[in-house]
């Protein structure tokens, strides 16, 4: 595999998910508050001026802040044991939904006001902050899918006079933000279906509801299925023949080798990949099919095919950590585990076609004779500054590389469809409904 020019890397504007460093730890114990520092500064300046100039009347200017500081001293004992409790709801949500965190402080002694400082995590934004007696309520909005640290809150707890304060740090923990699935209702199926009851009509004879023809009566057949017009014409009993109904095995393979942002729209290829894949997963689960997931990137994550609406959340949670895999690259890709790709399972590959290593993965799938199709996530052309000959040459090489990858896939008999961000996935998958998808050869 050839290395990409550095100019093209700058033009592509790759999106990485570097973890956000937490703020430095607060100082332990009680320390002077803002009011004490202000009054003390004024008094120190007045005393210094009196000593330098020799004017004793300047000492009177220090008496007022010192008197106010004395009045600010707490009358009761300061809290020595402070126990914060954080309650976050919900811990799992979709993009754009609200997350509420309520922090309650339990302490001994008497305390004054609370002054929180919030450091939100990278995938959420703080919308509202409400401070009441011994309680802080924060409202966040989940902006991007992933497993994010919600953030930390440094609470300055003042004494009753506001002369001293101590800081308590509260870690709000992690939240799982699911991608909003793309609207999808089309579920293409392969030629060969496993011997499992489902909703797809197969070519085999069975106990379905779709009539495929008639056949002569055999002892043991149900007489209520007699086809009277054919019986009258042929002079012997003819019965309806039905097609068997089977369920399909489907695997969604996600290319997370790179995350590229479209310069024109700002859309992330990884975000669009997950939203489209989530919509396809939901569509197949609604038809009671089994569906699994494989993500190929810095590490290979996979989940065996399963069924049921609750399985959608297991699939999404299994790949929420892929953003962390973008921080490093591997020299080669491991072979896909056999349980991840059941025999004859239909494999959808969601890829932006920006890394040639995905071709090695497709070769592994074809070597197992699985029906295969590629859903391309368009990324748009990288932005190139006018007159930058090096970047323009890199852009031409990048376009030629993508065309070569599409040609290689077509020559191997792999169907390639393009999904446009913001549109329903049904528009891309509709041509596949004309016929069933064939598998490769071993």
N, C-alpha and C positions, 0 to 999 in steps of 0.2 A: 504494500500500500504506500502510495506517495504521500509526502508531508504537504500540508497546505501552506501557501505563502503567508507570511506574517501580515502582509497588507490585507489579504482576504479575511484573516481572522479579525482584524480591526473592523473591517467593513461589515462582517456578519453580525457583530455586536452580540456575541454569545452570552447567554444568561447563565450565571453560576449561582450556586446557593451556598455561599460561604456563611458559616454560622456567625451570628451576632455575638460579640463578646459582652458579657454582663458588666455592669458598672462596678467600680471598685467597692470593696466591702466597707460599710460605715464604721465609724469609730465606736468602740464599746463604751458603755457607761454614760454618766451624765457629763455634760459640758456646758459652757456658757451659751446662753441663747442670744438671739439677735438684739433684744432689748438691752441685755447686759453689756453687749459689745458696744452698742451706740452710746449708752450712758457712760460707760467706762472710758470710751475714747474722748468724749467731750470733757470729762473731768481730768483726764491725763493731759490734754492739750492746755487746759486752763492752768493747771499746776506748773507745767513746763514753761508757759508764758510768764507766770509770776516769778519763777526762779531766774529766767533769762533777763527780764526787764527790771526786776527789783520792785515791781508795783504789787504791794500786798493786796490791794483791792481786787486783783484778778482771782484771788483764791475764793472770793465770794461766788464767782461764776462756776466753780467746781462744786459748790455746796448743793445747788439745785439738782443736778443729775445724780449726785450721791444720795440725796434724800429720796428721789424717785426710785433709785435702785434699792434702797432699804425698804420702801413700801412694797416693791415687787417681790420681795422674798416670800416664799410660801409659808403659810401658817401651819399646814399639816405636813405629814411625812410624804416624801416623794415615792412614787412606785419603784420598788426594787425588783419585782418579778412581773414581767409582761409576757403574756402568752397570746400570740395572734392566731386566728383561725380563718382560713380562706375557704369559701364555698363557691365553686364555679359551676354554672349550668348554662348550656349543656357542654359536655366534654367532646361530643361528636356532633358535627353540624355540616351544612353545605355552604358553598361559597355565597357570600352576601347576607348570611344570617347573623343574628345578634348573639353575643355571648355576654353573660352577666356574671360578675364576680363581686361577692360581698365579703368584706374583711371585718371581723369583729375582734376587738382587743379586750382581753381579760387581764386585770392587774390588781395589785393591792394598793393601799394608800389612796391618795387623791391626785388627780391629774387635770390638766387644762385642755387646751385645744389640740387638734390634730392637724398636721400639715403634711399631706402625702406628696411624694414625688414618684411619678410613674415612668417606667421604661418599657414600652410595649415591645412585643416580639416582632420578628420580621414579616410575618404573614397576617397580622391584624393591625387595626387602627383604633385608637381610643376616641370614642364619640362623646361620652358624658362621664362626669365625675361628681359625685354627691357625697358630702361629708356631714355626718351627724354625730351625736354624742356617742363616742365609742364604736362607731360603725362607719365604714367607707363602702360606697357602692360605685362600681365601675362598669361601664358598658362599652364593649368592643364590637367591631364588625370584622368578620372573616373575609379577607380580600382574595387570597389565593389558596388553592388546595394544597394539602401537605400536612405533615405532622410538625406543628410549630410549638415553640415555647411561648406561652401567653405573655410572659414578661415578669418583671419584678416591681415591687412597690416598696420604697423606702419611706417609712412613716416617722416623722419628727413628732415625738410626744413631749409636750411642754408641761412644766409644773403649773400650779394654779396661778402664780404671779407672772409667768412667762419669762422668768429670769434664767432658767436652765432648761435644757432639752436633752433627750436621748433618742437615738435612731434605731428603729426596729425594721429589719428587712423581711418581706414576705414574698416567697416564690409562689406564683400562681400555677405552676406546673404546665403540662402539655395539653394541647387540644388537637383533635383529629378533624381536619376540614376536608370534606369530600368534594370532588368536582361536580358541577352541575351537568347531568347527562344531556347529551344532544338528543333531540327528538328523533326517535327511530322506531319504526314498526315493521320494516321489512326483514325477514329472516330467511335468506337463501339456505338451501340444504344440499348436501353432496349426493352422489348417485347411490353409494352404499350407506345404509343405515344400520346401526347395531340392533340386535334382537332384544329390544326393550320397548315396552308400550309407550306410545306418545301421541302426538297430534299430526305428524307428517305422513302423508300417503306414500307407501312404498310400492315397488313393483311386484311384491309377493302377494299371494292370495292369503286372506286372513279374515278376522272378525272386525272389519272396519265399518264405515258408513257410506263410503263412496263406491258406487256400482261400477265395475269394470267389464261386465259381460254376463253370460249365462253358462251353466254347465248342467249335464244330465244329473238326475236325482240319484243319490247314493244312500244306501240304508244308513240311517242315523241322522240325515240332514233334516233341518227344520222345515216342516211343510208350509209354514207361514211365509216362506221366502219363494214360493212357487211363482214363476214368471208365466202367467197364463197366456199371453199372446204367443210366446215361443213354444209353449206346450201345445197349443192348438195347431200351429203350423207344422211341427215335427211329429206330432202324434205320440209323444212320450213326455214324461214330466221333466221340465226344465226349471232350474232354480237360479235366483240372482247370485252372481259372483261378486264378492267384495274384496277390496284391497286392504292389506294389513296396514295398521297405523303404528308408526315407530317414532321414537324420540331420537334427536340428533346429539352427537357429541361435538362441541365447539371449543376451540382454544383461541384466546386473544393474545397475540405476541406483540409486545410493546418495544419499540426501538427507543431506548433512553441513552444511547451512546453520546448524544449531544442535545443541547437545548438552544435553538436559534430563534432570535426575535426578528419578526418582519419589520424592516425599516419603515414601510409605508403605513402600516396599521398598528405597529407595536405589539402584535399578537405573538405569544410564545408558542413555539412548535410543541413543546412538552405539555403545555396547558391544553392546547387543541387536541393533542393525541389522547390525553386522558378523558376529556369530555366526550369525544367521539366514541372511544372504547367503552366508557360507562354507559352511554346510550345503547350500544349494541349488546352489552351484557344484560341490561334490563329487558331488552326486546326478546332475547332468547329465553330468559328466565320466565317471562310471561307465558311462553308457549311450553313450559314444563320441560325444556331441554336441559342437558347438563352442559356447563360451560366452565372453563378454567382460564388461568392467566399465566403468562410467562413474561417477565421483563428482563431485557438483556442490556446491560450497561457496565458500570464499574464492577458489579457483581450480578449474578443470575438469581433472580427470585421467581418462584413458581408456586402455584397452587393447583392441585388436581381438580379436574372437572367435578362439579357438584350441581345440585338443583335446589330450588326453593328461593323465595323472595329474600329471606334472611341471608342467603349466600352472597347476595350483592355486596353487603357490608364486609364480609370476610374477604372478598376479592379486592375491594378498594383498600382496605386496611393493610393487605399484604404488600401493596406497592406504594404506600404513602411515603416510604423512606427513600425513594429513588432519587430525590433531589440531593441527598447526601452522597450518592454514588457519583455525582458529576464532579466531585472535587479531585478525583484521581482517575488515571487511565491505566488499563492493563495492556500488556504486550499482545495477548491473544485471548480468544473467547473459549470458555469451556464448552464441552459438548452438552447438549440439552439432555436432561435426565429422561430416561424412557417413560416413567409414569406421567410426566408432564404432557406428553403427546400420545394419547390413546390411539390404537389402530383405527384408521379410517376417519379420525376426527377432522372436521373442517377447521383450518387454521387461517385466521385473519392476522395480517401483519400490518400494524400501524407504524409508519416510518416517514420521516421527512426526506429520506434519500440523500443524506449529507455525509454519510460515513460508509465507505465501501465494505467495512467489516460485516455489515448486515447481509451481504451476499453470501458470506460463509454460513451464516445462520440459516438462510433460505435453502442452501444446498443440503444442510442437515435435515431440514423438514422434508424436502423432496426425496431424499434417500430413504425415507420411511414410507413413501408412497401416500402421504397425507394430501388430501385436497387442499389447495393453497391459493390464496389471493392476497394482493397487496393493496392497502389503502394508503395513498400518498397524502401527506399533510403538507400543502404548499407553504413555502416560507417566504416567497417573494425574492426579488433580486436584491443583493446587498447594495447599500448606498455607496457610491463612488464619487469622490470629488472631481469636478471637471479639470482636465489637464493632468491628472495623476496617471501617467502611462503605466506605472507598475500595477496600480490597483485595477485599471481597465483590463490589462492583460490577465490578471488574476481572476477577474470576473468572467472573462471569456473561457478560461480554463475551468472555472467552477460550473458554468453552464454546459460546457462540453462533457464534463464528468457526470453531471446529472442525466444528460441525454444518453450517455453510454450505459449508465445503470438501467435506465428504462428499456433501452434496446436489449440489454442482456437478459432482463426479466422476460420481455416479450418473446425472445428467441427460445427461451426455456419453456415456453407454454404457460407462463404464469400471468394471470389476469391482473391488470393494474388499473385502479380507478382513483380519481382525485376527489378529495373531500374539501370543499370550500368552507372555511371557518364562518360560523354564523348561520349556515344552511343546515337543513335536516340531512342526515346521513342516507335517507331513503333515495334521494336524487342520485347519489353515487352508486348505490347498490341495486337500483331498479333494473339495469340491463342484465344483471345476473339471474333474474327471475325467469328469463326466457328458457333456460335449460338448467339442469342440475350440474353441479361442479364436479369435474372428474379429478381423480387423484393422479399422482405420478407413478413412476415405475421403480421397483427396487433394483 
